[in-house]
Amino acid sequence: MKTAFLSPFLLLLLTACGTERVVERPVIHEVVRVEWREIPADLTARCPKSEIPDSLTFGQAVELWAEDRAAIEQCNGKLAGIESLGADE
């Protein structure tokens, strides 16, 4: 009589161990939004390039260096303008 009384409980225990729940992890998807912006023509214009003469005096070399320095500063200003287009977001 004891075994008849205990067998339903044992059967419940065995079926409870037999069920397994599988929980899947959620998948995270990254969405990338690309936005195209028109770059103004004055920012994409070529930077001036100095011509080096065949006979160059020391004074001319200093003037040429100053012109090149000004051209580099102008180009750096253009690059900063292009970089600021992306920073507006």
WODAGI-V914891 format. One record per backbone hydrogen bond with DSSP energy under -1.0 kcal/mol. NH is the residue of the N-H (numbers start at 1). CO is the residue of the C=O. If there is no record, write none. Layout:
BEGIN
NH | CO
NH | CO
END
This chain:
BEGIN
5 | 1
6 | 2
7 | 3
10 | 6
11 | 7
12 | 8
13 | 9
14 | 10
15 | 11
16 | 12
17 | 13
18 | 14
43 | 40
61 | 57
62 | 58
63 | 59
64 | 60
65 | 61
66 | 62
67 | 63
68 | 64
69 | 65
70 | 66
71 | 67
72 | 68
73 | 69
74 | 70
75 | 71
76 | 72
77 | 73
78 | 74
79 | 75
80 | 76
81 | 77
82 | 78
83 | 79
84 | 80
END
